[in-house]
Every structure is written in structure tokens, then in C-alpha cells.
Amino acid sequence: MLTGLDRLPTLDPIIHSLKHSRIGLLAHPASVNKNISHIGAVLAQLNIHPQRIFGPEHGYGGEAQDMINVEHATDTASGAPIVSLYGKSYDDLSPRPQHLDDLDILLVDLCDIGSRYYTFVWTALLACRAAHKAGVKTVMLDRPNPLDGVTLEGKPQQPGFLSFGGLEPLPVRHGLTPGEVVAEMASRDGIPVGPNEAVDVVAVKGWDRTTRASQWDRPFVMPSPNMPTADTALVYPGGCLLEGTNLSEGRGTTRPFEMCGAPWIDGVRLAADLAALGTHGLDGFVARPLVFRPTFHKHAGQLCGGVQIHVTDRSRFRPMATYIALVSLAAYQAPDGFRFRRECYEYVEDIPAIDLLVGSSLLREGIEGGLEPMELVCRICEISDAEREVHRLAVERVARAESVRV
């Protein structure tokens, strides 16, 4: 399997163009090739020197925690200025005109983890839109989806529930690559996509779309501080829902998103309640009761009861369904302790975070109304045939464009 970055040195027309253009680079720590060489080093070996670097949420170096403003800096390896695309306001999420007016090409290489809430694909899309407006070509080096390229889960957002955790309607587990997401959304914007067009996606070669990161025989490089392993990525489409509640999502532990709980949760009871749902088709995992003490973030320094989700059958495990059930069971177990997050979330102040994450108010209102966990799962997780067709067309768009590469 070859990612876009793996293929780059063999693509003479692109290399020639990059060497004779003023380029900007949007990347992060997981922008590495099969030999674990970072894109910055790969470009230097090719005698290509970006004059400006852009960093997404968590920073170009991956040093920042979630929803932390990242300051502009300088790349110590190349001396190029680093512009943060994650700041205090929504406008900070896109390159400013002055960041693009001296560039010809924006080169993008960001590792996604296959979940709508993970912001890197939206940073890439916003950068692509800004580049097109400024007359700058975007070359996107694509990467495979670590969860696989076929499985979908979680309905797209309803109107009124878009945010930086989902700029455009998309299933939570979307089964697309970063390049496929950007190409699809750019095409909807009327931006031409193809090797000689405004957006050029260098596709992944040799990827069996039914495979996951654990099957690729490549090291998993964490793209953000709380995404340390492929196991973390597997649970994240469900585990991120915890950000919309006052349950700890395991930040401040060594197993974020797999471990969760709160000081007022009985982990033994929660584990038993989740296990009981196996008779209703919620399986592929074991919820192990535990206690933990986060070193930072929610409930820092406090002893929390909860569970760790151990995936036992990746083909049957449904992350969003599992965590919808988990959140509802935790809410019903401790109604006096549980609450939904009301603070500003991803630059949105007037919509609860859980609604932005789910893409509707169905989970919050369902829990407030006392709906059974599996009823909530059915209402929120099922994907329609029309949504599967959108997925197929998005995959074909990049495949067709790649087929005409010279």
C-alpha cells in the first residue's frame, strides 16, 4: 500500500511543479511515509522548500491538547514560518489572504481517523476553499481510512447542526479518505477536481478498502495527543460523544476514549448493563469495570468509576452504537450527577455539544425523555441507501480523477 506521500517522489509532473512554485504546506506529526520519514524531511530530500507551513488543531508539531489555541511559530528544521489554523475564532480556521497571496500551490498531507468529528478534514477543506479563492492550486496527498473504507455508521447532520466538528453533512463513521471527503465537498462547491485542476488528490494505491490500520503492517503514528493507537481510533466515533457530557472521556489517562467514567459512576453496574444489551445485538466488545484518576481534564485528581471498552470483534463492533448506549445508561444510573455540556464547543455557543456531535437533538432529547438505549441506537445510527450511494460516488470521484493522471 502506498499513500500519497509514498507516491510523491515518483510523480515527476508534480515534483517539477513543486520545485518551480512557491508552496505552502499543511501537515502535522502523522504526515509520514512508509519509512516513518516526515513530509518535511521528504520534501527537503527532493529539494522542495515550503515558504510557509500551516498547522491544524493540535499544531504542526502536535503539541497542543484539544480545543487549545495554537500560536504562530517557526519551524526549527526549515526556518519556515508556521501559521496556526486553530485559534480564538472561527475565522482563524482558514488561511488569511495574506497567508496565500505569495503562494502558487498548497500541499496538504493530513492523517484522518475516519470520524466526522475529527477536525483535520475540515481544516483541509477550509484551506482548499481559501486557496481556490486566492487562485492557489491545492495538491492533497491522500491517506487510507484507518477504520476501513466501507463501513458507515451514524446519520449525517440535520439542518442547523453543522459545526467545525462536521462542516458538511456526513455520517459519523464515513468510510472515506481525507482526499475523498475534500474532493466531494470541493466538487459540490463547483471547484474542479483532477490532476490538472484546482484540487489534485494524489490517491492511495494498493489499499484493500475492507482493511483497517491494524492490518496494514505500518506503524500507527498518533495524529493528535489523545489518539495514541489504532485501537483508540476504532472506538473514537463513539467515544468522542463523551465530550458532550460531564463524563470523563479518559483524557489524562493512558487510554483516552477507551476508558470513561466519573466520580459518581458505578463501573460494575455500567459494565453489567452494557453486557445485557448483547442480547439486542450490541456486541463485539467487553466493557471492563475499573476505577481511574485522570491527571488532567475532567475530574482531574478525582477517583472515577467507569469502564474500559475492549474490542473483541472488530467486524461486529459498532462504536457509535456502543457509546450511545453507554452515555444513556450512565445518565439513567446517576441522574443527579450526569449532565450534558452547555459550554461553547468548537466555536458554537447556542447548541449543546452533544447535539453538534450527534448531528441532531435526538440523543439528548431521547435521554431526557427516558428512551431505551437500543431505541436511541436505532434512531441515530442507521444509514440509508441514499447515504450509501453518496459514499460510493465520493469514492468513484477520486478514482476517476486518478485514472487520468499522466
C-alpha positions as CSV (number, residue, x, y, z in Angstrom):
1,M,0.0,0.0,0.0
2,L,1.3,3.4,-0.9
3,T,-0.1,6.7,0.5
4,G,0.0,9.9,-1.5
5,L,3.3,10.9,0.3
6,D,4.8,7.5,-0.5
7,R,4.0,8.1,-4.2
8,L,5.1,11.7,-4.4
9,P,8.7,11.1,-5.3
10,T,7.7,9.1,-8.3
11,L,5.2,11.7,-9.7
12,D,7.5,13.7,-11.9
13,P,5.0,16.3,-13.1
14,I,4.0,17.2,-9.5
15,I,7.6,17.2,-8.4
16,H,8.5,19.5,-11.3
17,S,5.6,21.8,-10.4
18,L,6.5,21.9,-6.7
19,K,10.2,22.7,-7.4
20,H,9.2,25.6,-9.6
21,S,6.5,27.1,-7.5
22,R,6.0,28.9,-4.2
23,I,4.4,26.4,-1.9
24,G,2.7,26.2,1.4
25,L,2.5,23.0,3.4
26,L,-0.4,21.9,5.6
27,A,0.7,18.9,7.7
28,H,1.1,17.5,11.2
29,P,3.1,14.8,13.0
30,A,1.4,11.9,11.3
31,S,2.4,13.2,7.9
32,V,4.9,10.4,7.4
33,N,5.8,8.0,4.7
34,K,6.1,4.2,4.9
35,N,9.6,4.6,6.4
36,I,8.3,7.0,9.1
37,S,10.0,9.9,7.5
38,H,8.1,13.2,8.0
39,I,6.9,15.1,4.9
40,G,9.2,18.0,5.9
41,A,12.2,15.7,5.5
42,V,10.9,14.1,2.3
43,L,10.4,17.5,0.7
44,A,13.9,18.6,1.8
45,Q,15.4,15.5,0.2
46,L,13.6,16.4,-3.0
47,N,14.9,19.9,-2.8
48,I,11.5,21.3,-2.3
49,H,11.3,24.0,0.4
50,P,7.9,25.4,1.6
51,Q,8.0,29.1,2.3
52,R,5.1,28.8,4.7
53,I,3.7,26.0,6.9
54,F,0.2,25.6,8.2
55,G,-0.7,23.6,11.3
56,P,-4.2,22.2,12.1
57,E,-5.8,21.8,15.5
58,H,-3.1,20.5,18.0
59,G,-0.4,22.2,16.0
60,Y,2.0,21.3,13.2
61,G,4.1,19.7,15.9
62,G,1.1,18.0,17.6
63,E,1.9,19.6,20.9
64,A,-1.5,21.1,21.9
65,Q,-4.4,19.4,23.7
66,D,-8.0,19.6,22.4
67,M,-9.5,23.0,21.7
68,I,-6.4,24.8,22.8
69,N,-5.4,27.9,20.8
70,V,-2.1,27.3,19.0
71,E,0.2,30.3,18.4
72,H,2.1,31.0,15.2
73,A,5.7,29.8,15.3
74,T,8.8,29.0,13.2
75,D,9.8,25.5,12.0
76,T,13.2,24.7,13.5
77,A,14.1,22.3,10.7
78,S,13.4,24.6,7.7
79,G,13.1,28.1,9.2
80,A,9.7,28.5,7.6
81,P,7.0,30.4,9.5
82,I,4.2,28.2,10.9
83,V,0.7,29.6,10.7
84,S,-1.8,28.1,13.1
85,L,-5.2,27.3,11.6
86,Y,-6.7,26.8,15.1
87,G,-7.2,29.9,17.1
88,K,-9.7,32.0,19.1
89,S,-12.4,32.5,16.5
90,Y,-13.9,30.6,13.5
91,D,-12.1,32.9,11.1
92,D,-8.8,31.6,12.5
93,L,-9.6,28.1,11.0
94,S,-8.9,29.3,7.4
95,P,-5.7,30.8,5.9
96,R,-6.0,34.5,5.6
97,P,-5.5,36.2,2.2
98,Q,-2.1,37.4,3.3
99,H,-1.0,33.8,4.0
100,L,-1.8,32.8,0.4
101,D,-1.1,35.8,-1.8
102,D,2.6,34.8,-2.3
103,L,1.9,31.1,-2.9
104,D,1.2,29.1,-6.0
105,I,0.5,25.6,-4.5
106,L,-0.9,24.5,-1.2
107,L,0.4,20.9,-0.4
108,V,-1.8,19.1,2.1
109,D,-1.0,15.9,3.9
110,L,-3.2,15.2,7.0
111,C,-4.0,11.8,8.6
112,D,-7.6,11.4,9.5
113,I,-9.1,8.7,11.7
114,G,-12.4,8.1,9.9
115,S,-14.8,10.0,12.1
116,R,-16.8,13.1,11.2
117,Y,-15.8,15.0,14.4
118,Y,-12.1,14.7,13.8
119,T,-11.3,18.2,12.6
120,F,-8.4,17.7,10.2
121,V,-10.5,17.0,7.1
122,W,-12.4,20.2,7.8
123,T,-9.2,22.2,8.1
124,A,-8.1,20.7,4.8
125,L,-11.5,21.7,3.2
126,L,-11.4,25.2,4.6
127,A,-7.8,25.6,3.4
128,C,-8.8,24.3,-0.1
129,R,-11.6,26.8,-0.3
130,A,-9.4,29.7,0.7
131,A,-6.7,28.6,-1.7
132,H,-9.1,28.4,-4.6
133,K,-10.5,31.9,-3.8
134,A,-6.9,33.2,-3.8
135,G,-6.0,31.4,-7.1
136,V,-3.8,28.9,-5.4
137,K,-3.8,25.2,-6.5
138,T,-4.3,22.5,-3.8
139,V,-2.4,19.2,-4.1
140,M,-3.7,16.8,-1.5
141,L,-1.7,13.7,-0.6
142,D,-4.3,11.1,0.4
143,R,-4.2,8.5,3.1
144,P,-6.4,5.5,3.8
145,N,-9.1,5.4,6.4
146,P,-7.8,3.6,9.5
147,L,-11.3,2.2,10.3
148,D,-11.8,0.8,6.8
149,G,-13.3,2.3,3.6
150,V,-16.6,0.6,3.5
151,T,-18.4,0.8,7.0
152,L,-20.8,3.6,7.7
153,E,-22.5,4.5,11.0
154,G,-24.3,7.5,12.4
155,K,-26.7,9.6,10.4
156,P,-25.4,12.8,8.7
157,Q,-26.3,16.1,10.5
158,Q,-29.7,17.5,10.3
159,P,-30.0,21.2,9.0
160,G,-28.9,23.6,11.7
161,F,-26.3,21.2,13.3
162,L,-23.2,21.9,11.3
163,S,-20.0,23.0,13.0
164,F,-16.2,22.6,12.8
165,G,-16.9,19.1,14.1
166,G,-18.8,18.5,10.9
167,L,-18.8,21.4,8.3
168,E,-20.8,19.4,5.8
169,P,-23.4,16.6,6.2
170,L,-21.5,13.3,6.6
171,P,-22.1,10.1,8.5
172,V,-20.1,9.9,11.8
173,R,-18.2,6.9,10.6
174,H,-18.0,7.9,7.0
175,G,-15.7,5.3,5.3
176,L,-13.9,7.9,3.2
177,T,-10.3,9.0,2.9
178,P,-9.4,12.7,3.6
179,G,-9.0,13.2,-0.1
180,E,-12.4,11.7,-0.9
181,V,-14.1,14.0,1.6
182,V,-12.3,17.1,0.3
183,A,-12.8,16.2,-3.3
184,E,-16.5,15.5,-2.8
185,M,-17.1,18.8,-0.9
186,A,-15.0,20.8,-3.3
187,S,-16.9,19.5,-6.2
188,R,-20.2,20.5,-4.5
189,D,-18.7,24.0,-4.3
190,G,-18.0,24.0,-8.0
191,I,-14.2,23.7,-7.6
192,P,-12.7,21.5,-10.4
193,V,-11.1,18.3,-9.1
194,G,-8.4,16.4,-11.1
195,P,-4.7,16.1,-11.8
196,N,-4.7,19.3,-13.8
197,E,-7.4,21.1,-11.9
198,A,-7.7,23.4,-8.9
199,V,-7.7,20.5,-6.5
200,D,-5.5,17.5,-7.2
201,V,-5.9,14.5,-4.9
202,V,-3.0,12.0,-5.1
203,A,-4.8,8.8,-4.3
204,V,-3.7,5.9,-2.2
205,K,-2.6,2.9,-4.2
206,G,-3.0,-0.8,-3.3
207,W,-5.3,-0.3,-0.3
208,D,-7.9,-3.0,0.2
209,R,-10.8,-0.8,1.5
210,T,-12.1,-3.6,3.8
211,T,-8.8,-3.5,5.9
212,R,-8.1,-1.4,8.9
213,A,-4.9,0.2,10.2
214,S,-4.1,-2.8,12.4
215,Q,-3.8,-4.9,9.2
216,W,-1.5,-2.6,7.2
217,D,1.9,-3.6,8.6
218,R,2.7,0.1,9.1
219,P,3.3,1.9,12.4
220,F,0.4,4.0,13.7
221,V,1.7,7.5,14.2
222,M,-0.6,9.4,16.6
223,P,-2.1,12.4,14.7
224,S,-3.1,14.2,17.9
225,P,-2.1,13.9,21.6
226,N,-5.1,11.8,22.6
227,M,-5.1,9.4,19.6
228,P,-2.2,7.2,20.6
229,T,-3.1,3.9,18.9
230,A,-5.3,2.3,16.2
231,D,-7.4,0.9,19.0
232,T,-8.2,4.5,20.1
233,A,-9.2,5.4,16.6
234,L,-11.6,2.4,16.4
235,V,-13.6,3.5,19.5
236,Y,-13.4,7.2,18.7
237,P,-16.6,7.5,16.5
238,G,-18.5,6.6,19.7
239,G,-16.0,7.8,22.4
240,C,-16.0,11.4,21.2
241,L,-19.7,11.6,22.2
242,L,-18.4,11.8,25.8
243,E,-17.1,15.3,25.1
244,G,-20.7,16.4,25.0
245,T,-21.2,15.2,28.6
246,N,-19.6,15.6,32.0
247,L,-18.3,12.0,31.8
248,S,-14.5,11.8,31.5
249,E,-13.5,10.5,28.1
250,G,-10.3,9.3,29.6
251,R,-8.1,12.3,28.8
252,G,-5.5,12.4,31.5
253,T,-5.1,8.6,31.3
254,T,-3.1,6.4,29.0
255,R,-6.2,5.0,27.2
256,P,-8.3,8.0,26.2
257,F,-11.8,7.3,24.7
258,E,-11.4,3.6,25.7
259,M,-11.7,4.4,29.4
260,C,-14.5,6.6,30.6
261,G,-16.4,7.4,33.8
262,A,-17.0,9.9,36.6
263,P,-16.8,10.0,40.4
264,W,-20.5,9.2,40.6
265,I,-20.5,6.2,38.3
266,D,-20.7,2.6,39.5
267,G,-18.5,0.8,36.9
268,V,-19.6,-2.7,37.8
269,R,-23.2,-1.7,37.2
270,L,-22.4,0.1,34.0
271,A,-20.5,-2.9,32.6
272,A,-23.3,-5.3,33.5
273,D,-25.9,-3.0,31.9
274,L,-23.9,-2.8,28.7
275,A,-23.3,-6.6,28.7
276,A,-27.1,-7.1,29.0
277,L,-27.6,-5.3,25.7
278,G,-25.7,-8.1,23.9
279,T,-29.0,-9.9,23.6
280,H,-30.2,-7.0,21.5
281,G,-27.3,-7.1,19.1
282,L,-24.9,-4.7,20.8
283,D,-21.7,-6.8,20.8
284,G,-18.1,-7.1,19.6
285,F,-16.7,-5.7,22.8
286,V,-16.3,-6.2,26.5
287,A,-16.9,-3.4,29.0
288,R,-14.5,-4.0,31.8
289,P,-15.3,-2.2,35.1
290,L,-12.5,-0.1,36.6
291,V,-11.5,2.9,38.6
292,F,-9.1,5.6,37.4
293,R,-7.8,9.0,38.4
294,P,-7.3,11.5,35.5
295,T,-4.2,13.6,35.8
296,F,-5.8,16.4,33.8
297,H,-9.0,17.5,32.1
298,K,-12.4,16.4,33.5
299,H,-12.4,15.2,37.1
300,A,-8.6,15.7,37.3
301,G,-7.2,14.2,40.5
302,Q,-10.5,12.6,41.4
303,L,-11.2,8.8,41.7
304,C,-13.7,7.9,38.9
305,G,-15.7,4.7,38.5
306,G,-16.3,3.6,34.9
307,V,-15.4,1.1,32.2
308,Q,-12.8,0.4,29.6
309,I,-14.2,-0.7,26.2
310,H,-12.2,-3.7,24.9
311,V,-13.0,-4.5,21.3
312,T,-13.1,-8.3,20.8
313,D,-14.6,-8.5,17.3
314,R,-13.7,-5.5,15.1
315,S,-16.1,-6.7,12.3
316,R,-19.1,-6.6,14.7
317,F,-18.2,-3.7,16.9
318,R,-20.3,-0.6,16.4
319,P,-18.5,2.3,18.1
320,M,-21.3,4.9,17.9
321,A,-24.0,2.4,18.9
322,T,-21.9,1.2,21.9
323,Y,-21.3,4.7,23.3
324,I,-24.8,5.9,22.7
325,A,-25.9,3.1,24.9
326,L,-23.1,3.8,27.4
327,V,-24.0,7.5,27.7
328,S,-27.7,6.8,28.1
329,L,-27.0,4.1,30.8
330,A,-24.7,6.4,32.7
331,A,-27.3,9.2,32.6
332,Y,-30.0,6.8,33.9
333,Q,-27.7,5.4,36.5
334,A,-26.8,8.7,38.1
335,P,-29.4,11.4,37.0
336,D,-28.2,13.8,39.8
337,G,-24.6,13.6,38.7
338,F,-24.9,13.4,34.9
339,R,-25.3,16.5,32.7
340,F,-24.8,17.5,29.1
341,R,-22.1,20.0,28.3
342,R,-23.5,23.5,27.9
343,E,-20.3,25.5,27.4
344,C,-19.1,26.7,24.0
345,Y,-18.0,23.8,21.8
346,E,-16.0,24.2,18.6
347,Y,-16.9,27.9,18.3
348,V,-20.7,27.3,18.8
349,E,-22.3,28.7,21.9
350,D,-26.1,28.3,21.3
351,I,-26.3,24.5,20.5
352,P,-25.3,21.8,23.1
353,A,-22.1,20.0,22.2
354,I,-23.9,16.6,22.2
355,D,-26.3,17.9,19.5
356,L,-23.4,19.0,17.4
357,L,-21.6,15.7,17.7
358,V,-24.7,13.6,17.0
359,G,-25.9,16.0,14.3
360,S,-29.3,16.4,15.9
361,S,-31.0,16.7,19.3
362,L,-32.1,13.0,19.1
363,L,-29.8,11.7,21.8
364,R,-30.1,14.5,24.3
365,E,-33.9,14.7,24.0
366,G,-34.2,10.9,23.9
367,I,-32.3,10.6,27.2
368,E,-34.3,13.4,28.7
369,G,-37.4,11.5,27.7
370,G,-36.2,8.2,29.1
371,L,-36.0,6.3,25.8
372,E,-34.4,2.8,26.0
373,P,-30.8,2.7,24.9
374,M,-31.4,0.4,21.8
375,E,-34.2,2.7,20.7
376,L,-31.8,5.6,20.7
377,V,-29.3,3.5,18.8
378,C,-31.8,2.7,16.1
379,R,-32.9,6.3,15.7
380,I,-29.4,7.7,15.4
381,C,-27.1,5.1,13.9
382,E,-28.9,3.6,10.9
383,I,-27.6,4.7,7.4
384,S,-30.0,5.0,4.5
385,D,-29.4,3.6,1.0
386,A,-29.2,7.2,-0.3
387,E,-26.3,7.9,2.1
388,R,-24.5,4.8,1.0
389,E,-24.9,6.0,-2.6
390,V,-23.3,9.3,-1.7
391,H,-20.3,7.3,-0.2
392,R,-20.0,5.3,-3.4
393,L,-20.0,8.4,-5.6
394,A,-17.4,10.1,-3.4
395,V,-15.1,7.1,-3.7
396,E,-15.6,7.0,-7.5
397,R,-14.8,10.7,-7.9
398,V,-11.2,10.4,-6.7
399,A,-10.8,7.0,-8.5
400,R,-11.9,8.6,-11.8
401,A,-9.6,11.6,-11.4
402,E,-6.6,9.3,-10.5
403,S,-7.2,7.2,-13.6
404,V,-6.4,10.1,-15.9
405,R,-3.2,11.1,-14.1
406,V,-0.3,11.4,-16.6
